[in-house]
Amino acid sequence: MLISEFTKEFQNSKQKDKLIQKHIIKKYIPYTTKVNLAKKIVATCSYKEVNKKRMFILDSPMRYLLYVRCIIEEYTDLDFDLIPETDLFDLSKDIDFLEENHIIEDIIKVIGRDADDFSKIINLVLSDEIDNNRSLIPFLETKMQTSSLVFSAIENILNNENIQEKLINMIEN
């Protein structure tokens, strides 16, 4: 059911809690699904292209928006509306309605622990991204590996007998 259709049904309903529960089709999604979705969310919300370079820039509001989108798409039978004449979802309009009427909060309450676990997994994936790719230690390790490769290349060049002879000739002349 499209969220726009649900909106009308919700506004006319006298039993809003039952209506929300009717549209929740799952209370659990597999762990690997949560991890894969979390990785996509973090990748989308952690990097931006600036001057044709991929830069680490966190966008926490977008992370929340995508979390809510996943909750709706994975746990309910509700579908986001498409913007007319495009293939884009009208997330802001649909999520604004769901937020304004506390429906997202109610859906998360009904789903329970699994929605909380999904949120935790997103935070863990983000923490891993920062620890593995953005902290000082990985930065220094990368620089040391690069320096080691350069020194090995220089050593290989200097160990080459032809190059040694050319260097000696250059120095003597």
N, C-alpha and C positions, 0 to 999 in steps of 0.2 A: 504494500500500500504506500502510495506517495505521501510524504509528510504534509503536503498541502491538503490532501484528502483527510488525513488523520487530524489535521488542525480543525477542520469543519466538524468532524465527528466529536472531537474532544470538547469543542466549545458548546456543542449541543447536548453533551452527555451529563447525566445526573450522577453517574457512578464512574467518576474519572479514574479512581484507583483500579477498578476492575477492567476498564478499557486499556489502561497501560499494561496491566498484567496479561491481557489477551494478546498483546502484540509482542511479548517477550517469548521468543521461540527456543532460546538456549540459556542455560545458567552456567554453562561451562564450555570453554573452547580449549583445545589441546595446548599443552605447554609449548610445543614447537611452533604452533600458530602464533601464540602470544609473542614469542621471541622474534620470529620473523617480522611480524607487524611492528614490534618495538624497534627493530633495526631499521626498518623503512622510515618510521617516524623520526628517529634520531638523525638518520642520514639527510632527510628532507629539511629538518629544522636546525641543523647544526652547521651547514655549509652554504655559502652564497658565492656566486661568481661576481668578483669585483675586478674590473679592468682585465678581463679574460683570465683571472687567477682564481682558483678555488680557495676561499678564505673561510676560516672557522669563525662563524658568527652565530651565536645562539638566538633562536627565535622562540621563546617560551610560550607566547600566546598561540603561535601556530602549532606548537607541540600539543597544547591542550585541545585546540580545535581538531587536530587529527586523532587524538585520543577519543574525543567524543564521537567523531565520525566512525571510528572503528567499533566503539561500543554499539552505536546504532546499527551499523552494517552487519556486525558479527552476532549480536545477541537478539536483534528484533527482526520483524518482517517489514520494517519501515524502510523506504527508499527516499533518497534525497531527490528533490526536483531538479530538472535540468533548466538552465537558463534558455529561454526561447531562441531557436535557431543556432544553438551551439551544442557542443558535447561536454560543456562544463556544468558542474553541480552548483546550485545556488546555496552553498553551505551557510553563508552568513544569515540569510533570511530564515532558513529552516532552523538553524541552531539558535538564532535569536528567539524564535517562537518557543522552542523546547526549553531554553533557559528561562525565559520570562515566566513560563507557566510551571517551572520546577520539575519538568518532565524528565530531564536528564538525571537530576538528583533522584527522582523516584525510580527510574529504570536501574540506576546503579544500586539503590537500596534493595530492589527486588532481586537483582543478579547476586548481590552480596559479595562474598569473599573473592570470587573470581575476578570481578571488576577491580577490586583493590589489588589483587595479585598482578593483574595486567599493568596497572599504574606503577607498581613497584618494579616490574620488569623493565618498563620504559626508563625509569630512573636508574636502574642498574646498568642498562645498556649505555645510557648517557655517561654515567660515571666511568665505565670501561673506556668509552671513546676518549674522554678527557685524560684518564690515567695512561692509556696506551699510546695516545697520539699527540697529546697537547701538554703533557707535563715536562719538566726539565730533564728528567732522566732519559726518556726516549729521544729527546732532542739531542742531548749529548752523545748518546749511543750512535745515533745516525751520523753525527759529525765525526765521531771517532772511527766509524766504519769507513766513511768517505776518505778520511785522512789515511787510514791504513791502506786503502786501495791505491791512493796516489803514491804513497811511499813504496808500495810493492811495485808499481809501474816504474818508478824512478830506479829502484834497485834492479829490476829486469833490464832496463835500458843500460845502466852502468855495468852490468855483468856481461853485456854483449861485447865480444872482443873487437869487432869492427868499430863500434862506437868508442871504445876505450882508445883505440889507435887514433881515431879522428880527434878526440879530445886532447890527447897528448900532442899531436901535431899542431893543433890550434894553440895550445899553451906555449909550445916551443917557438912558434913563428910569431 
